[in-house]
């Protein structure tokens, strides 16, 4: 199970009705069906498209009248050492990971400011601290941290709380596909000598989406087995 699906499942378990936004119109509807038609629906959306993002929020408001929580989890990878990385791969990652999150935050901010309530949870990454071969990805995720902090300042007086979650090494289909020797090295570099579960990230998102985090905003919370302590 990936991080997005795990977050959606936990939020529906806690009573939220979840709108799943994804470009993939095959897996997205399947996940919505698994969660239950009374708990979730799928809306196809390219988060890097301002038109799609506006349509997404309009659809949600038309159906539900308000938006309580927005979780920005969309992201892509185009890894390479900088002298081998194309400008197209840099642009693609920034477009989805940073601009896409900014577009979603912008539309959410308009609605939540009018509501005088809301929660925004941005999924960044421990990689914002720096990773070899990820100058594009690390830069995009560092941008998400800065976006989170700035937006918390802008929306605080409107009772809108904005925080970020920074996962580290999580057991997802992406990490499961790594060569075994690479995976073992990554786990060995962890202070806990272990890998996290998607549910670990989902639990943190659910906390930030709840009233239990009422006096917390502008923060980046790490779910990385302590890897951020050593950063590199």
N, C-alpha and C positions, 0 to 999 in steps of 0.2 A: 504494500500500500504506500502511495506517495504522500507527501506532506499535505498537499491541498485536499485530497480525499479524506485524510485523517482529521483535518481541521473541520471540514464540512460535516463529517459524521458526528464528531463530539458536539459541535454547536447544535445540530438537530437533536441530539440526545438531551441537550440542556434546554430544549424548547424553542430554539430559534427556527424560523422559516428561512431557508438558505437559497439564494439565487446563485447558481454556479455559472460563472462567466469564463469562457474558453474559446479558442479558435477551433479546437477539435470537436467537430459535430458528430463524432462517433463515440468516443470515450465519455464526453461530457453528459450526453443523454443517458448513457448506461449507468453512470454514477448517480444521477438524479433518480433514475428508476430504482436503483438499489436502496437509496435513502428513503424513498416513498414519495408519491405524488403529493401527499398532504404535508410533506416536510421540506421539499426542495423542488426547484425547477431549473432547467438549463436555458441559458441565453447565449447564443453564439456572439462572440465579441473579440475584436482585436484591440487590446488595451493601448496599442500605440497609435490607434486611429481616433482622433477627436470625435469624428462623426459616430463611430461605434460606441464610444464611451458615453456620449450624450444620450444616444438611443437606449443604451443599457439602463441608465438611471431613470429616464422617462418611463420605460417599461415597468420598472420596479415601483415608482411612485404611482403610476396609473393603477397598478394591481394592489398595492399595499398602503399607499398614502404616506409612508415615511420610510426612512432608512436609519436603522439603529446602529449597525456596525458594518464597517467596510474592512475587509482583510485583503491586502494587496500581496498576492503570492506568485503572480506570473513572473517568469524569468527564463532566460536562455543562456547557454554557454557557447563560446567560440574561442576556446583556449589555444594559445600559442605563445612562444617567446616573442618579445616585441619586434625583433628584427625579421621575424617570419610572419607576423600578423598583418593582414591586409587592413586597409582603412575601412573596407566594407564590413569586415568582421567587428571592428571597433564600433562602427556606426550602428550595426544591427543590435548589439548588446546594449548600448546606451539607449537606443530607441525603445526597446521593450522594457528593460529593467528600470531605467530611470525616468524617461519621458512617460512611459506607460503608467508608472506609479504616480507621477506628477499629475497626469490627466485625470486619473481616478480620484486622487486627493482633491483636485480642483472642483470636480463636480460634486463630490461628497461634501466639501466645505460649503458650497452654496446652499445645499439642502439642510445640512446640520446647523448652520448658522441661523437659518430661518426657524428651524425647529427649536433652537436653543438646547440642543442635546445631541449626543452621538459619541461613537468611539471609532477611531481609525487605527488599525494595526498593520504596520508595514513589515513585510518579511525581508530583512536585509541578509547579511551573512557575516560570519566571522572573517571571511575573506576580505572584508573592507579594510582590515588591518594590514593586508598585503599578502599576496601569494605569487610565487614564480609562475610565469605563464598565464597570468590572469590580469594583465594591466587594464584590459577593458572591463572585465567582470568586477575586479576590485574597485575600480573607479566608479562604476555604476552603483555598487552597493555602498560605497562611501557617500555618494550623492544622496542615496536614500536616507542615510543617517542624518545628513545635514538638512534634508527636506523635512524629516520628522521633527527635528528640533525647532526649525523655523515655523513650521505649521502649528506646533504646540503653542508657540508665543502668539500667533495670530488668532487662534481659536479658543484659547483658554477662557476668555471672558464670556464666551458663548456656551459654556458648559460642554465643550467638545474636547475630548482627551485623545492625544495622538502619541502613540508609542511604537517601538520597533522590536522585533525579535530577531536575533542573530544566531541561526543554527550553525553548528559545526558539522562534524562527520555523522551523518544520519543514514540509517539502513533503509535506503530507497531503491527502486529499480535501477536508478542511475549508478549508485555506488556498488550494487550487486553485480553490475555488468563489468566492473573493473577487473583487470587481471588479478589473480589471487595474490601474487607477490606484491603488487602495488597496494592492494587493500590491507595486507598484513603490515606493510610499512606505515601506512596512515594510522592504523590502530595502535601500533607500537609508539607512535609519536604523541599519542594522547596521554595526558596525565592519569586518566582513569584506566588506560589500556583497554578501552571498550568503545563500542559504537552506539550512538543514540538511536532511539526509535522515533518514527513519525509522531507517535502519540505524545512523546516528550515535548515536541514543538506545539502540538495541538493543545496540550494542557496549559502552556504559557499563553497562547492566544486566547483561550477561553477565560483565563484569569483577567487578561487585559480588556476583554469584552464585557466583563461583569462589573457589578457595583463594588466588588471587593477591591478594585484598583482605583477607587473614586478620587484619591488625592495624588495620583501618579500621572505625569504627562511629560513628554519630551525625552523619555528614557529609551535606552537600547539595552535589552535584557538578553544575555547570552545563554544559549542551550547548546553547549559545545564540549561538555566533559572537561572543562577547565583549559581547553586549548588556547583560549584568548589570553590567558595569564602569561604564556610564553610568546604569544603572537605568531612567530614565524613558522 
